[in-house]
């Protein structure tokens, strides 16, 4: 078993070393569609509790406990942009558990005009992905998972398509600790008539850990995202202005140690869940990297913070979340999961 685990971890690190970093054509594959995932920072959650919402970003969470569960999500993003997601899981004896997910991102309608400005009609634009994940528990403490995905987009008469895979490994200890390593969006583009570029998928290698306290209904979580891409420290115009001496006009950057600490913090996300009774769960997280990139120092905002709650009613669980991505608006996430075995 130890050899299997070592092989899995070595494979993940090798993929990280060879993959390319990109946030272009297929960046929608990193978008969060689940209310629970959004409330807890938008990354693969290191949890193992049979919630089908976890299966898309972390295939190692796919388990027998998800059998015959259905999840439906809707995201009210910006203006007339909205996302929809449907998930279903099934377990087959001696093979493992599977989770199928369909995502659709609608960006609304646009006016089609000639070069002289005459409106000739309108057109729509959208992204979509189809994902089939597989998970299996190797031992009472180790589980693995993988997912195959097809991603496509259609902007007026222009289109593109790509295939990719996710792989993940997870360790869940008896004392409440869960550790997960995920490699997402390893793949290639199949076709693209939008431009002549060969656009790679937005690869990411993420490490997360959670701990459920023994005597309190609280679960703490910590993530380190984009392991393969260390330098997230960007000298924005605001940063340059802040560290420019007003008398001499010379740029005076922070010390190397401070820049290192800030860069490290840009990789970290912290969050947690608080369970109230049997039917209510409160969730929250803080993403420093998002706050650093999108916040305006002259305004007091909650950029980087996300929060949500879940209410359980018989065989249903209704989850809601808001995530402050920038100073202007906060997307609304709504997810309804149901256990069809209880109908």
N, C-alpha and C positions, 0 to 999 in steps of 0.2 A: 504493500500500500504506500509506503514512503516513497518508493521509486516512482509510482504513478503520480504522486503529488509533486515530486521534484520535476518530473517531465512536464507537467502542466504549467508550473511556475516558470520553468525555463522557456517553454514555448511562448508564454505571454511576454516575457521580457525580450525575446528575440523578435517578436512581432513589433514590439515598441521601438526597437532599434532600427528596424527596416522600414517602418511605415512613414508616410509623409504627412506633414501637418497641413491642413487646409480648412478654410471656413468660407468656401465659395458656393458653387452651384448647389451642393447637397447639404448645406449647413442646416437645413430644416430637420435632418435626422437627429440633431442634438436638441431639438425643441422639446419642451416638456408638455405632455398632454394629460397626465394624470394629476388629480387634485392632491393626492397624498405626496407624490414625488415633488410637485411644485412647492407645497408647504414646507417640505424638508430640504429645500435647496436645489432641486432639479438635477440631482446626480443619481447614479445607481445606488439604491439603498442597501446597506449591509444588514438586512433583516431576514428572518426566516419564520414567517407566520401565516403562510398560505393565502396571502392577499394577491389576487391576480393583477392588481395594479403594478406590482413590482416586476412582473415577468418581462416586460418589454425592454427595460434598461438593464436588467440583471437576470440572464437566463438561469443562473445557478439557484435562483429562488423558486424555480418551477418545481412543484412537488405534487405528491399524491393528494395532499390536502386541497389543491386547486381543482380537483376533478369535478367537471360539470358546473363550473362557475362561469358567470358571464359578467363582463364589465363594459360600461358605456360611459364615455367621457365627452365633454363639450368645453371648449375654451373660447370665451369672448375676449379676443385679443385687442387689437387697435382698430378704431373706426369700424369698417365693414369686413375686417379680417377675422376669420374664425376657424377653429380646428374641430375635428370630430374623430373619435377613436372607438373601435369595437374590439373586444377581446373575449376569447373563449378557450377553456382548457379541458383536456381529456387525458386520462391515464390508461395505459395499456399494459397488461401484465407481462413481465419479463422484457419489456422494451423501455419503459420509462414514461414520463409525463410530457405532454406537449401543450403548447400555448400558441394559438394563432391570433395575430393582431393585424387589423387594417386601419391605417391612418389616412386622413384626408385633410389637407390644408387649403382653404379657399381664400383668395386674396381679393375677391370682388370683381367688379366690372370696370372697364376703362374705355374711354372714347377713342375710337380709331379715326385719325384725321390725316388728310393729305399734307404734302409739304407746304401748301398755301394756307393751311389751317382749316380747311373745310371738313366738317365732321361727316364721316362716311358710314358710321355704325359704331358698334362697340364690340369688345371681346373680353374674355375672362382669363384668369390665370390661376393655376393650382399646382400643388405638389401632392404626392401620395406615396405610400409605402405599404408593402405586404410582407409580414414577418411571420416565420414559423420557428418557434423556439422549442428546445428539448432540454429537460433537466433530469438528473438522476442522483439519488443519495447513495454514495459508495459505501459509507459506514455511518454509524450514528452521529459522527462529528464532521464528515466531509461530504460535500455535494459539488457537482460540476454541472455546467450547462453550456449550450451553444445555440445559436440562432442564425438562420439564413434569411436574408431580406432582399427584396427587389424595390428599388426607389426610382421614381419617375417624376417628371414635371412636364406641364403643358402650358406654355405662354403663347396665346394666340395660335399661330401656325408653327411655332418653334417648340421642340421637345428634346428631352434627354432622358437617358436611363442608365442605371448602374446596379450591380449586384454586390452584396457584401455579407460578412459574417461577424457575429459577436461571440466571444468565448469568455467564460468566467469560472472561477473557483471560489468556494466559500468554506470557512471553518466555523462551526458553531459549538461552543464549549458548554459544559454542564453548569458553569458558574454564571452564565448569562452573556458572555462575550461572543460576538460574531465578527469575523474579519472576512472581507471580500476583495478580490482582485479581478478587475474587469478590463477587457480589451474590446473596444467598440469600433464598428465601422471599418473593418478590414476588407477592402474590396477594390474593384476596378469599374471604370465606366465602359458601358457597352456601345453607346452611340450618343451623338450630340450634334444637332444641326443649328445650335444657337451661335456657337463660335468655333474656332479651330483649336481651342485649347483642350488638352487632355486633363480634365478636372478630377482630382482624386477625392475620395470620401473623407469626411472630417474625423480622422482617426483620433482616438483618445484612450489613454491607459489610466485607470482610476483605482485608488486604494481607499477602502472605507472600513470603519470599525464602529461597533455599537455595543452598549452594555445596558442590560436591563437590570435595574437595582432589585435586590432580593426583598427588601422590606418596604419599598416605596413603589407606587405605580408609575415609575418614570423610566424612560429609556433615553440615554444620551447617545449622540452620534457625532463622528468626526470623519471628514473626507479629505483626501489629498488628490486633486484632479490634475489631469494633463501631466502625468509623470514624465512623459517623453519630451515635454517642452518646458525647460526650466525658466527661461527668461520671459516673465510676464510684466516686468517693470518697464513701463513706457513713459518717457518724458513728454507728457502732454503740454500744450501751450499754457495751460493753467499752472502746471508744475514749474515750468520754466519762468513764468512771470513771478510766481511766489518766491523763487529762489534767485532772483536777479536783484543785485544791490541797486537800490534807487539812486544812490549818490554816484557810484562809479559806472553803473550800467553793465557790470560784469556778472556773469552767471556763476553762482556759488552753489554747487550741488551738495546734497547730503553726503555724509561719510559712506564709505563702502559697507561698513557694518550695518548702517541704517538701511541702505538700499537692499542689502541681502535680506534683512528681516522683513522689509516691505514686500520683496519679491516672494519670499516664503509664504507670507500671509495671503498673498493673492491666489495661492493654490489651495488654501484651506477653507472649508465650510463646516460650520458647527450647527447642530440642531438637536431637537429632542421632542418627545411625545409625553404627554401627561394623560393618564387614563382616569376618568371620573366615573366611578361606579362600573357598571357592565356595558353601558350603551353610549358613552360620550368620550371622545378622545380629542385633546387639544394638541396642536402641532405648531412648531415655529423653527426658523433657521436664519442664519446670517451668513452671507457670502461677501467676504471682504473684497475679493477680486472684482466682483460686479460693482460694488460701491466705489471702488477706486477708479474704475473705468468710466462710470456713468454719472457720478455725483458732481454737483456744482458746489464748490466750497462756500460761495456767498449765500447759499440757501440752506435752510434746515430741512432735511428730507429724510425719508426712511428707505432710500435706495439701498438695495442689498438685503433688505429684510423680507421675509415671507412668513405667512401664518395661515392656519386653517383649522378646521375641525371636522369630525366625523360623528354621525349619529347612526346607531344601529337600531333597526326596527324589524324584528322577526328575521326573515331571511334576506332583508335588504340592509345595505350600508350606504349612506349618502355622505359624500365627502365634498367639502368646499374649501377653496384656498384663494388667496390673493398674493401676488408676487410683485414687489416694487422693483421693476427693471430699470426705470429711469425716472427723471423728475416730473414727467408729464402724466403718465397714466400707469395703472396697475391692472394687468390681465386678471380676469375672473376664471377660475377653474371649477368645474362641477363634474363629479364622477359618481355613478350609481353602480354598485356591484351587487350581485345576487347569487345565492346558492340554489341552483335549480333542483338539487336533490331534496330540498325542503318543500317544494311545491306539491 
